Amino acid sequence: MNHKISRLGFSLALASTWGFTIVAVGLLGHFTGYGVSFIESIDSLYPGSGTGPKGILIALIFGILHGAFSGWLIATIHNAISDWFVFLV
């Protein structure tokens, strides 16, 4: 059985999901004030981000990079562990 995850596909999926989440909550925070505590926590993780348009763009760039690297790392670890478990069965 081959239970491998595509590293590129998983990286793109996680990067786009995390980037969309940051932009959606950032815009909600900018226009309605909803999710400001989430934006403040993102601001502590990604320097220069905030609820303004420039801050949302900076957070989007950091979020896409963070999501892509995390997705690649998770897929790599999954593929390595699934190879290891094949030998145990």
N, C-alpha and C positions, 0 to 999 in steps of 0.2 A: 504494500500500500504506500502510496506517495501522498503525504499530507503536508507538502511544502507550501509556504505562502510566498507569493511574489514580493520581493523586497521593494521593487520599484512601485508596484501597484499599491501595496500597503502604505508606503511612504506618501504617495500622492493622495491617497484617501484620507490619511490622518492629517496631512498638511492642509488640505482643502477644508476638512471639517473643523479643525481648530481655527484656521484663518477666518472662516465664515462665522464661527461662534464669537470670536473677538470683535469682528466688524459689527455683527448684529447687536451685541450687548453694548458696544461702544456707541453706536448710533442711538440706541434706546437711552443710554445714559446722557448723551448730548442733548437730545430733544425732550426727554420726559423726566430725567432724573432717576429712572429705574435702573438698578444694577450698578450704582455708583460704588458700592463696596467691592464688587467684583472687579471693576475697572481700577480701583485703588490697589487691589492685590496684584493685578496684572502690571500696574505701574511699578510696583516694588520688584517684580520679576524682570520686566523689560524696561530699562531706563529710557526716558524720553517719551514714553507713551502717556496718554491721558484721554480726556473726553472730547477734546477738540479734533478738527479734521486732521491736523498734522500728527497729533498723538495717536489717532486711530490708524493712520497709515504706518507709523513707526511700529505700533503693536502688531499690525498685520504682517509686516515683513519679518519681525522677530517670531511671530506665531507660526508662519509658514515654515521658516527654517527650523524652529523647535519641533513642529509636528512632523516634518520630513525626516529629521534625524531620529526622532523617537520611533516613528514607524519603521524605519530601516533597522534600528536596533532591536525592536520587538520581533520583527520578522526573522532577523538573523538568529536571535536566541531561540525562537520557536523552531526554526529549521534545524538548528544544532541539537536541540533536545529531542525533536522527533526522530532524527537519525540515531540518537543514542538509545531511545526506547525501542527501536526496531530490533536492535541486537539483543535486548532483554527478552523479547517475546519468542 
